[in-house]
Amino acid sequence: MTEETTNIKRGVPVWAQVTIWTFLVGLLALVGFGLNRARNPMAEIGEPVPDFDIVYYEGYEYKDKTQMKLSDLQGKVVVINIWASWCKPCEQEAAELEEAWQFYKDADDVVFIGVDYVDTPAGANEYLTKFNITFPNAPDLQSTISSILNRQMGVPETYIIDREGVLRHVKIGPFVSVDEIKSAIQSIE
Amino acid sequence: MKKFFYSFTFAFLMAILFTGVSFAQDTTPPTDDEVNAIASQLYCPVCESTPLDVCPTEACKDWREQIRVMLSEGKSEEEILKYFEAQYGARVLAEPPKKGFYWLIYLLPPAIILLGAVILLRSMKQWTTKPVAESTGTGEVGGDSSPAKDDYVARLEEELKKQK
């Protein structure tokens, strides 16, 4: 046997390997950067709630302020109710929330804020009028506030934040009575 | 003069007629098809990945109604889509906007396909190239008589002998 065979390398060539790996690493870096940019800080029970902007609906401002930050309300208990006009279970607690607000509003120690989750202006207006809501309300059309509050199931959900800005209580689904709302607030006062 | 009078009267009547047609068109309520033509370019902002024109929820009914109202106000398709994007974010658009990171959606798939095709073609070219054996003596000419294979056959025969 005196034959010589040319040595031919099989498999993916080096240039292709370099290109593929560079491409994959670049793609992962891009995806990571994008995800990091889109990521919102999220609230946890027992932890301070990350700050966010609240821009109120016209006619539903807080003490004539059209917009504010959550941190502006430190020193007060804040009850944030996430609702939507298309949400039927939200209607079950609307009257109770308004009644509870009437109970607390004069003391100015507890603030109720309605956060209208991904809604239409017409629907929101109709809902607020229908249930005679008077406490401050703000839209959350791009789910920014509900993402920060770590909305878990859907709407309605209610978050109670203590005077130091720490999330203390989360109610998933509608409150069944005014007493339930009051006892949830009293449990952290 | 008479000719001028008739021409003026005719032009006046035509103007009234077409204005009337125009007013009549403006007051015609948008049809479901017109609403759905725009709704199909949007996704439900609540139940993700469901086109707005087929979404059965109350929320989507409200948004379709919103489109209907905007159409009757004389808003164009582009204006309505821009309104929805501004209100609910680019996530509601069935066709992502051609800006910023969204360009990746348009550029990555063809780039990946192109890269894959180039690699596949180059690899296929190499796979189909057969090893060339240069005969320098009396042995067989071809790919089956490489020294590596000879060694392997010799080792195999030796092992077989040991088994016996």
Interface residues (C-beta under 8 A of the other chain):
Chain A: M1 T2 E3 E4 T5 T6 I8 R10 V12 P13 A16 T19 I20 F23 L27 L30 G34 A84 S85 W86 C87 K88 V118 D119 T120 A122 G123 L141 Q142
Chain B: P45 V46 T57 E58 A59 K61 D62 W63 E65 Q66 V69 Q87 Y88 G89 F101 L104 L108 L115 I119 R122 S123 Q126 W127 T129 P131 V132 A133 E134 S135 T136 G137 T138 G139 E140 V141 G143 S145 S146 P147 D150
